[in-house]
């Protein structure tokens, strides 16, 4: 059986966009990221950088049904 997976490119994303991938509220995602604040660091502007997005996926895991696209 083949599972239909969505592909997500690693690029800058806002908190709202990331929360949508995880299908949670922005506040919930902020709580999930709280333990990793020092490692991920503060976002510059409105979006997290590519490196920060990679770290977020590393620390809290990939959203369900998402496969990374490089």
PDB file of N, CA, C and O in Angstrom, chain B, residues numbered from 101:
ATOM      1  N   UNK B 101       0.848  -1.183   0.000  1.00  0.00           N
ATOM      2  CA  UNK B 101       0.000   0.000   0.000  1.00  0.00           C
ATOM      3  C   UNK B 101       0.891   1.243   0.000  1.00  0.00           C
ATOM      4  O   UNK B 101       1.832   1.325   0.790  1.00  0.00           O
ATOM      5  N   UNK B 102       0.613   2.187  -0.856  1.00  0.00           N
ATOM      6  CA  UNK B 102       1.380   3.424  -0.948  1.00  0.00           C
ATOM      7  C   UNK B 102       0.613   4.523  -0.228  1.00  0.00           C
ATOM      8  O   UNK B 102      -0.572   4.748  -0.474  1.00  0.00           O
ATOM      9  N   UNK B 103       1.323   5.199   0.667  1.00  0.00           N
ATOM     10  CA  UNK B 103       0.706   6.305   1.406  1.00  0.00           C
ATOM     11  C   UNK B 103       1.000   7.592   0.660  1.00  0.00           C
ATOM     12  O   UNK B 103       2.147   7.856   0.300  1.00  0.00           O
ATOM     13  N   UNK B 104      -0.027   8.396   0.425  1.00  0.00           N
ATOM     14  CA  UNK B 104       0.155   9.665  -0.257  1.00  0.00           C
ATOM     15  C   UNK B 104       0.779  10.657   0.709  1.00  0.00           C
ATOM     16  O   UNK B 104       0.170  11.024   1.714  1.00  0.00           O
ATOM     17  N   UNK B 105       1.996  11.089   0.402  1.00  0.00           N
ATOM     18  CA  UNK B 105       2.692  12.047   1.268  1.00  0.00           C
ATOM     19  C   UNK B 105       2.841  13.375   0.547  1.00  0.00           C
ATOM     20  O   UNK B 105       3.022  13.417  -0.670  1.00  0.00           O
ATOM     21  N   UNK B 106       2.764  14.443   1.297  1.00  0.00           N
ATOM     22  CA  UNK B 106       2.989  15.780   0.763  1.00  0.00           C
ATOM     23  C   UNK B 106       4.465  16.089   0.916  1.00  0.00           C
ATOM     24  O   UNK B 106       5.112  15.634   1.859  1.00  0.00           O
ATOM     25  N   UNK B 107       4.985  16.855  -0.008  1.00  0.00           N
ATOM     26  CA  UNK B 107       6.385  17.257   0.063  1.00  0.00           C
ATOM     27  C   UNK B 107       6.456  18.719   0.463  1.00  0.00           C
ATOM     28  O   UNK B 107       5.672  19.545  -0.005  1.00  0.00           O
ATOM     29  N   UNK B 108       7.396  19.023   1.326  1.00  0.00           N
ATOM     30  CA  UNK B 108       7.557  20.390   1.799  1.00  0.00           C
ATOM     31  C   UNK B 108       9.007  20.815   1.574  1.00  0.00           C
ATOM     32  O   UNK B 108       9.926  20.176   2.087  1.00  0.00           O
ATOM     33  N   UNK B 109       9.213  21.868   0.825  1.00  0.00           N
ATOM     34  CA  UNK B 109      10.591  22.332   0.630  1.00  0.00           C
ATOM     35  C   UNK B 109      11.114  22.996   1.900  1.00  0.00           C
ATOM     36  O   UNK B 109      10.356  23.614   2.647  1.00  0.00           O
ATOM     37  N   UNK B 110      12.406  22.863   2.132  1.00  0.00           N
ATOM     38  CA  UNK B 110      13.029  23.557   3.258  1.00  0.00           C
ATOM     39  C   UNK B 110      13.288  24.983   2.796  1.00  0.00           C
ATOM     40  O   UNK B 110      14.133  25.220   1.933  1.00  0.00           O
ATOM     41  N   UNK B 111      12.568  25.914   3.364  1.00  0.00           N
ATOM     42  CA  UNK B 111      12.706  27.327   3.047  1.00  0.00           C
ATOM     43  C   UNK B 111      12.187  28.110   4.245  1.00  0.00           C
ATOM     44  O   UNK B 111      11.635  27.510   5.167  1.00  0.00           O
ATOM     45  N   UNK B 112      12.344  29.420   4.260  1.00  0.00           N
ATOM     46  CA  UNK B 112      11.823  30.200   5.396  1.00  0.00           C
ATOM     47  C   UNK B 112      10.303  30.101   5.505  1.00  0.00           C
ATOM     48  O   UNK B 112       9.588  30.185   4.506  1.00  0.00           O
ATOM     49  N   UNK B 113       9.822  29.922   6.742  1.00  0.00           N
ATOM     50  CA  UNK B 113       8.384  29.847   7.013  1.00  0.00           C
ATOM     51  C   UNK B 113       8.058  30.687   8.235  1.00  0.00           C
ATOM     52  O   UNK B 113       8.879  30.834   9.140  1.00  0.00           O
ATOM     53  N   UNK B 114       6.857  31.232   8.253  1.00  0.00           N
ATOM     54  CA  UNK B 114       6.371  31.954   9.428  1.00  0.00           C
ATOM     55  C   UNK B 114       5.842  30.954  10.450  1.00  0.00           C
ATOM     56  O   UNK B 114       5.646  29.780  10.137  1.00  0.00           O
ATOM     57  N   UNK B 115       5.617  31.420  11.653  1.00  0.00           N
ATOM     58  CA  UNK B 115       5.055  30.568  12.702  1.00  0.00           C
ATOM     59  C   UNK B 115       3.686  30.043  12.275  1.00  0.00           C
ATOM     60  O   UNK B 115       3.366  28.878  12.515  1.00  0.00           O
ATOM     61  N   UNK B 116       2.882  30.891  11.647  1.00  0.00           N
ATOM     62  CA  UNK B 116       1.552  30.476  11.191  1.00  0.00           C
ATOM     63  C   UNK B 116       1.637  29.374  10.140  1.00  0.00           C
ATOM     64  O   UNK B 116       0.858  28.422  10.171  1.00  0.00           O
ATOM     65  N   UNK B 117       2.576  29.501   9.215  1.00  0.00           N
ATOM     66  CA  UNK B 117       2.735  28.483   8.181  1.00  0.00           C
ATOM     67  C   UNK B 117       3.172  27.156   8.793  1.00  0.00           C
ATOM     68  O   UNK B 117       2.653  26.101   8.428  1.00  0.00           O
ATOM     69  N   UNK B 118       4.122  27.207   9.720  1.00  0.00           N
ATOM     70  CA  UNK B 118       4.570  25.985  10.383  1.00  0.00           C
ATOM     71  C   UNK B 118       3.437  25.360  11.192  1.00  0.00           C
ATOM     72  O   UNK B 118       3.257  24.142  11.170  1.00  0.00           O
ATOM     73  N   UNK B 119       2.679  26.178  11.899  1.00  0.00           N
ATOM     74  CA  UNK B 119       1.555  25.668  12.685  1.00  0.00           C
ATOM     75  C   UNK B 119       0.537  24.974  11.776  1.00  0.00           C
ATOM     76  O   UNK B 119      -0.052  23.964  12.163  1.00  0.00           O
ATOM     77  N   UNK B 120       0.331  25.507  10.582  1.00  0.00           N
ATOM     78  CA  UNK B 120      -0.602  24.886   9.636  1.00  0.00           C
ATOM     79  C   UNK B 120      -0.104  23.507   9.203  1.00  0.00           C
ATOM     80  O   UNK B 120      -0.905  22.587   9.036  1.00  0.00           O
ATOM     81  N   UNK B 121       1.224  23.353   9.018  1.00  0.00           N
ATOM     82  CA  UNK B 121       1.776  22.049   8.661  1.00  0.00           C
ATOM     83  C   UNK B 121       1.492  21.020   9.754  1.00  0.00           C
ATOM     84  O   UNK B 121       1.196  19.861   9.464  1.00  0.00           O
ATOM     85  N   UNK B 122       1.584  21.452  11.005  1.00  0.00           N
ATOM     86  CA  UNK B 122       1.359  20.553  12.138  1.00  0.00           C
ATOM     87  C   UNK B 122      -0.124  20.463  12.525  1.00  0.00           C
ATOM     88  O   UNK B 122      -0.504  19.671  13.388  1.00  0.00           O
ATOM     89  N   UNK B 123      -0.948  21.284  11.875  1.00  0.00           N
ATOM     90  CA  UNK B 123      -2.393  21.325  12.149  1.00  0.00           C
ATOM     91  C   UNK B 123      -2.676  21.644  13.613  1.00  0.00           C
ATOM     92  O   UNK B 123      -3.510  21.009  14.258  1.00  0.00           O
ATOM     93  N   UNK B 124      -1.953  22.654  14.125  1.00  0.00           N
ATOM     94  CA  UNK B 124      -2.151  23.123  15.497  1.00  0.00           C
ATOM     95  C   UNK B 124      -2.228  24.643  15.494  1.00  0.00           C
ATOM     96  O   UNK B 124      -1.880  25.289  14.505  1.00  0.00           O
ATOM     97  N   UNK B 125      -2.679  25.202  16.591  1.00  0.00           N
ATOM     98  CA  UNK B 125      -2.725  26.644  16.777  1.00  0.00           C
ATOM     99  C   UNK B 125      -1.302  27.186  16.944  1.00  0.00           C
ATOM    100  O   UNK B 125      -0.414  26.468  17.404  1.00  0.00           O
ATOM    101  N   UNK B 126      -1.088  28.438  16.575  1.00  0.00           N
ATOM    102  CA  UNK B 126       0.220  29.064  16.729  1.00  0.00           C
ATOM    103  C   UNK B 126       0.708  28.997  18.173  1.00  0.00           C
ATOM    104  O   UNK B 126       1.891  28.759  18.417  1.00  0.00           O
ATOM    105  N   UNK B 127      -0.193  29.206  19.128  1.00  0.00           N
ATOM    106  CA  UNK B 127       0.194  29.159  20.547  1.00  0.00           C
ATOM    107  C   UNK B 127       0.699  27.773  20.939  1.00  0.00           C
ATOM    108  O   UNK B 127       1.643  27.650  21.719  1.00  0.00           O
ATOM    109  N   UNK B 128       0.075  26.742  20.401  1.00  0.00           N
ATOM    110  CA  UNK B 128       0.511  25.374  20.687  1.00  0.00           C
ATOM    111  C   UNK B 128       1.919  25.148  20.144  1.00  0.00           C
ATOM    112  O   UNK B 128       2.775  24.594  20.833  1.00  0.00           O
ATOM    113  N   UNK B 129       2.153  25.577  18.916  1.00  0.00           N
ATOM    114  CA  UNK B 129       3.481  25.410  18.332  1.00  0.00           C
ATOM    115  C   UNK B 129       4.522  26.190  19.124  1.00  0.00           C
ATOM    116  O   UNK B 129       5.636  25.702  19.312  1.00  0.00           O
ATOM    117  N   UNK B 130       4.192  27.378  19.589  1.00  0.00           N
ATOM    118  CA  UNK B 130       5.125  28.158  20.411  1.00  0.00           C
ATOM    119  C   UNK B 130       5.480  27.396  21.686  1.00  0.00           C
ATOM    120  O   UNK B 130       6.634  27.411  22.114  1.00  0.00           O
ATOM    121  N   UNK B 131       4.500  26.733  22.294  1.00  0.00           N
ATOM    122  CA  UNK B 131       4.759  25.918  23.495  1.00  0.00           C
ATOM    123  C   UNK B 131       5.682  24.759  23.165  1.00  0.00           C
ATOM    124  O   UNK B 131       6.580  24.438  23.943  1.00  0.00           O
ATOM    125  N   UNK B 132       5.468  24.127  22.012  1.00  0.00           N
ATOM    126  CA  UNK B 132       6.319  23.018  21.607  1.00  0.00           C
ATOM    127  C   UNK B 132       7.751  23.476  21.391  1.00  0.00           C
ATOM    128  O   UNK B 132       8.690  22.732  21.676  1.00  0.00           O
ATOM    129  N   UNK B 133       7.928  24.695  20.890  1.00  0.00           N
ATOM    130  CA  UNK B 133       9.266  25.215  20.586  1.00  0.00           C
ATOM    131  C   UNK B 133       9.972  25.790  21.804  1.00  0.00           C
ATOM    132  O   UNK B 133      11.194  25.945  21.791  1.00  0.00           O
ATOM    133  N   UNK B 134       9.227  26.107  22.852  1.00  0.00           N
ATOM    134  CA  UNK B 134       9.784  26.750  24.048  1.00  0.00           C
ATOM    135  C   UNK B 134      11.023  26.043  24.599  1.00  0.00           C
ATOM    136  O   UNK B 134      12.000  26.726  24.908  1.00  0.00           O
ATOM    137  N   UNK B 135      11.038  24.713  24.741  1.00  0.00           N
ATOM    138  CA  UNK B 135      12.232  24.044  25.294  1.00  0.00           C
ATOM    139  C   UNK B 135      13.482  24.179  24.406  1.00  0.00           C
ATOM    140  O   UNK B 135      14.599  23.942  24.866  1.00  0.00           O
ATOM    141  N   UNK B 136      13.289  24.558  23.143  1.00  0.00           N
ATOM    142  CA  UNK B 136      14.398  24.617  22.201  1.00  0.00           C
ATOM    143  C   UNK B 136      14.733  26.056  21.776  1.00  0.00           C
ATOM    144  O   UNK B 136      15.421  26.263  20.777  1.00  0.00           O
ATOM    145  N   UNK B 137      14.250  27.041  22.531  1.00  0.00           N
ATOM    146  CA  UNK B 137      14.455  28.453  22.184  1.00  0.00           C
ATOM    147  C   UNK B 137      15.921  28.805  21.959  1.00  0.00           C
ATOM    148  O   UNK B 137      16.256  29.484  20.988  1.00  0.00           O
ATOM    149  N   UNK B 138      16.791  28.347  22.846  1.00  0.00           N
ATOM    150  CA  UNK B 138      18.214  28.701  22.734  1.00  0.00           C
ATOM    151  C   UNK B 138      18.845  28.099  21.495  1.00  0.00           C
ATOM    152  O   UNK B 138      19.663  28.746  20.841  1.00  0.00           O
ATOM    153  N   UNK B 139      18.478  26.870  21.163  1.00  0.00           N
ATOM    154  CA  UNK B 139      19.052  26.214  19.994  1.00  0.00           C
ATOM    155  C   UNK B 139      18.532  26.821  18.693  1.00  0.00           C
ATOM    156  O   UNK B 139      19.301  27.063  17.763  1.00  0.00           O
ATOM    157  N   UNK B 140      17.224  27.066  18.634  1.00  0.00           N
ATOM    158  CA  UNK B 140      16.605  27.589  17.414  1.00  0.00           C
ATOM    159  C   UNK B 140      16.870  29.088  17.256  1.00  0.00           C
ATOM    160  O   UNK B 140      16.995  29.584  16.137  1.00  0.00           O
ATOM    161  N   UNK B 141      16.952  29.794  18.362  1.00  0.00           N
ATOM    162  CA  UNK B 141      17.160  31.241  18.403  1.00  0.00           C
ATOM    163  C   UNK B 141      15.934  32.007  17.894  1.00  0.00           C
ATOM    164  O   UNK B 141      15.015  31.427  17.315  1.00  0.00           O
ATOM    165  N   UNK B 142      15.945  33.300  18.120  1.00  0.00           N
ATOM    166  CA  UNK B 142      14.851  34.189  17.723  1.00  0.00           C
ATOM    167  C   UNK B 142      14.834  34.339  16.208  1.00  0.00           C
ATOM    168  O   UNK B 142      15.883  34.455  15.573  1.00  0.00           O
ATOM    169  N   UNK B 143      13.632  34.337  15.634  1.00  0.00           N
ATOM    170  CA  UNK B 143      13.555  34.524  14.184  1.00  0.00           C
ATOM    171  C   UNK B 143      13.842  35.983  13.841  1.00  0.00           C
ATOM    172  O   UNK B 143      13.561  36.890  14.626  1.00  0.00           O
ATOM    173  N   UNK B 144      14.394  36.185  12.678  1.00  0.00           N
ATOM    174  CA  UNK B 144      14.674  37.526  12.197  1.00  0.00           C
ATOM    175  C   UNK B 144      13.532  37.930  11.286  1.00  0.00           C
ATOM    176  O   UNK B 144      13.295  37.294  10.259  1.00  0.00           O
ATOM    177  N   UNK B 145      12.837  38.969  11.653  1.00  0.00           N
ATOM    178  CA  UNK B 145      11.672  39.369  10.866  1.00  0.00           C
ATOM    179  C   UNK B 145      10.490  38.469  11.135  1.00  0.00           C
ATOM    180  O   UNK B 145      10.274  38.029  12.265  1.00  0.00           O
ATOM    181  N   UNK B 146       9.728  38.196  10.099  1.00  0.00           N
ATOM    182  CA  UNK B 146       8.487  37.448  10.236  1.00  0.00           C
ATOM    183  C   UNK B 146       8.664  35.939  10.087  1.00  0.00           C
ATOM    184  O   UNK B 146       7.802  35.171  10.516  1.00  0.00           O
ATOM    185  N   UNK B 147       9.764  35.512   9.490  1.00  0.00           N
ATOM    186  CA  UNK B 147       9.933  34.093   9.177  1.00  0.00           C
ATOM    187  C   UNK B 147      11.177  33.504   9.824  1.00  0.00           C
ATOM    188  O   UNK B 147      12.166  34.193  10.072  1.00  0.00           O
ATOM    189  N   UNK B 148      11.090  32.200  10.088  1.00  0.00           N
ATOM    190  CA  UNK B 148      12.262  31.449  10.530  1.00  0.00           C
ATOM    191  C   UNK B 148      13.133  31.172   9.302  1.00  0.00           C
ATOM    192  O   UNK B 148      12.608  30.949   8.211  1.00  0.00           O
ATOM    193  N   UNK B 149      14.446  31.183   9.469  1.00  0.00           N
ATOM    194  CA  UNK B 149      15.365  30.906   8.360  1.00  0.00           C
ATOM    195  C   UNK B 149      15.310  29.423   7.994  1.00  0.00           C
ATOM    196  O   UNK B 149      14.728  28.615   8.718  1.00  0.00           O
ATOM    197  N   UNK B 150      15.926  29.076   6.858  1.00  0.00           N
ATOM    198  CA  UNK B 150      15.994  27.670   6.444  1.00  0.00           C
ATOM    199  C   UNK B 150      16.628  26.815   7.530  1.00  0.00           C
ATOM    200  O   UNK B 150      16.142  25.726   7.836  1.00  0.00           O
ATOM    201  N   UNK B 151      17.714  27.310   8.111  1.00  0.00           N
ATOM    202  CA  UNK B 151      18.414  26.550   9.152  1.00  0.00           C
ATOM    203  C   UNK B 151      17.507  26.357  10.374  1.00  0.00           C
ATOM    204  O   UNK B 151      17.480  25.275  10.962  1.00  0.00           O
ATOM    205  N   UNK B 152      16.773  27.395  10.751  1.00  0.00           N
ATOM    206  CA  UNK B 152      15.868  27.292  11.892  1.00  0.00           C
ATOM    207  C   UNK B 152      14.746  26.297  11.601  1.00  0.00           C
ATOM    208  O   UNK B 152      14.354  25.531  12.481  1.00  0.00           O
ATOM    209  N   UNK B 153      14.230  26.304  10.377  1.00  0.00           N
ATOM    210  CA  UNK B 153      13.173  25.355  10.005  1.00  0.00           C
ATOM    211  C   UNK B 153      13.701  23.927  10.101  1.00  0.00           C
ATOM    212  O   UNK B 153      13.006  23.042  10.600  1.00  0.00           O
ATOM    213  N   UNK B 154      14.928  23.697   9.624  1.00  0.00           N
ATOM    214  CA  UNK B 154      15.526  22.367   9.749  1.00  0.00           C
ATOM    215  C   UNK B 154      15.647  21.962  11.211  1.00  0.00           C
ATOM    216  O   UNK B 154      15.386  20.811  11.561  1.00  0.00           O
ATOM    217  N   UNK B 155      16.039  22.900  12.064  1.00  0.00           N
ATOM    218  CA  UNK B 155      16.174  22.611  13.488  1.00  0.00           C
ATOM    219  C   UNK B 155      14.817  22.307  14.107  1.00  0.00           C
ATOM    220  O   UNK B 155      14.703  21.395  14.926  1.00  0.00           O
ATOM    221  N   UNK B 156      13.800  23.050  13.731  1.00  0.00           N
ATOM    222  CA  UNK B 156      12.445  22.809  14.253  1.00  0.00           C
ATOM    223  C   UNK B 156      12.004  21.398  13.893  1.00  0.00           C
ATOM    224  O   UNK B 156      11.505  20.666  14.747  1.00  0.00           O
ATOM    225  N   UNK B 157      12.187  21.010  12.625  1.00  0.00           N
ATOM    226  CA  UNK B 157      11.811  19.664  12.204  1.00  0.00           C
ATOM    227  C   UNK B 157      12.631  18.616  12.952  1.00  0.00           C
ATOM    228  O   UNK B 157      12.126  17.538  13.263  1.00  0.00           O
ATOM    229  N   UNK B 158      13.883  18.927  13.237  1.00  0.00           N
ATOM    230  CA  UNK B 158      14.742  17.997  13.979  1.00  0.00           C
ATOM    231  C   UNK B 158      14.241  17.830  15.423  1.00  0.00           C
ATOM    232  O   UNK B 158      14.117  16.708  15.913  1.00  0.00           O
ATOM    233  N   UNK B 159      13.958  18.942  16.092  1.00  0.00           N
ATOM    234  CA  UNK B 159      13.599  18.892  17.513  1.00  0.00           C
ATOM    235  C   UNK B 159      12.187  18.389  17.775  1.00  0.00           C
ATOM    236  O   UNK B 159      11.980  17.611  18.706  1.00  0.00           O
ATOM    237  N   UNK B 160      11.211  18.810  16.979  1.00  0.00           N
ATOM    238  CA  UNK B 160       9.842  18.387  17.274  1.00  0.00           C
ATOM    239  C   UNK B 160       9.312  17.367  16.270  1.00  0.00           C
ATOM    240  O   UNK B 160       8.172  16.916  16.380  1.00  0.00           O
ATOM    241  N   UNK B 161      10.137  17.009  15.296  1.00  0.00           N
ATOM    242  CA  UNK B 161       9.743  16.001  14.327  1.00  0.00           C
ATOM    243  C   UNK B 161       8.999  16.593  13.143  1.00  0.00           C
ATOM    244  O   UNK B 161       8.558  17.742  13.167  1.00  0.00           O
ATOM    245  N   UNK B 162       8.876  15.780  12.114  1.00  0.00           N
ATOM    246  CA  UNK B 162       8.154  16.218  10.922  1.00  0.00           C
ATOM    247  C   UNK B 162       6.659  16.138  11.173  1.00  0.00           C
ATOM    248  O   UNK B 162       6.199  15.278  11.925  1.00  0.00           O
ATOM    249  N   UNK B 163       5.899  17.026  10.549  1.00  0.00           N
ATOM    250  CA  UNK B 163       4.450  16.905  10.657  1.00  0.00           C
ATOM    251  C   UNK B 163       3.994  15.585  10.028  1.00  0.00           C
ATOM    252  O   UNK B 163       4.675  15.053   9.151  1.00  0.00           O
ATOM    253  N   UNK B 164       2.865  15.061  10.462  1.00  0.00           N
ATOM    254  CA  UNK B 164       2.315  13.837   9.881  1.00  0.00           C
ATOM    255  C   UNK B 164       2.107  14.024   8.381  1.00  0.00           C
ATOM    256  O   UNK B 164       1.702  15.097   7.932  1.00  0.00           O
ATOM    257  N   UNK B 165       2.379  12.997   7.627  1.00  0.00           N
ATOM    258  CA  UNK B 165       2.188  12.941   6.169  1.00  0.00           C
ATOM    259  C   UNK B 165       3.049  13.956   5.414  1.00  0.00           C
ATOM    260  O   UNK B 165       2.690  14.365   4.310  1.00  0.00           O
ATOM    261  N   UNK B 166       4.168  14.361   5.989  1.00  0.00           N
ATOM    262  CA  UNK B 166       5.070  15.294   5.311  1.00  0.00           C
ATOM    263  C   UNK B 166       6.411  14.601   5.072  1.00  0.00           C
ATOM    264  O   UNK B 166       6.951  13.945   5.963  1.00  0.00           O
ATOM    265  N   UNK B 167       6.930  14.752   3.878  1.00  0.00           N
ATOM    266  CA  UNK B 167       8.263  14.277   3.531  1.00  0.00           C
ATOM    267  C   UNK B 167       9.051  15.477   3.056  1.00  0.00           C
ATOM    268  O   UNK B 167       8.535  16.303   2.304  1.00  0.00           O
ATOM    269  N   UNK B 168      10.295  15.580   3.486  1.00  0.00           N
ATOM    270  CA  UNK B 168      11.108  16.726   3.095  1.00  0.00           C
ATOM    271  C   UNK B 168      11.515  16.649   1.641  1.00  0.00           C
ATOM    272  O   UNK B 168      11.819  15.576   1.121  1.00  0.00           O
ATOM    273  N   UNK B 169      11.517  17.792   0.997  1.00  0.00           N
ATOM    274  CA  UNK B 169      11.987  17.911  -0.370  1.00  0.00           C
ATOM    275  C   UNK B 169      13.164  18.864  -0.386  1.00  0.00           C
ATOM    276  O   UNK B 169      13.072  19.970   0.147  1.00  0.00           O
ATOM    277  N   UNK B 170      14.263  18.454  -0.985  1.00  0.00           N
ATOM    278  CA  UNK B 170      15.456  19.321  -1.011  1.00  0.00           C
ATOM    279  C   UNK B 170      15.595  20.018  -2.336  1.00  0.00           C
ATOM    280  O   UNK B 170      16.539  20.784  -2.535  1.00  0.00           O
TER     281      UNK B 170
END
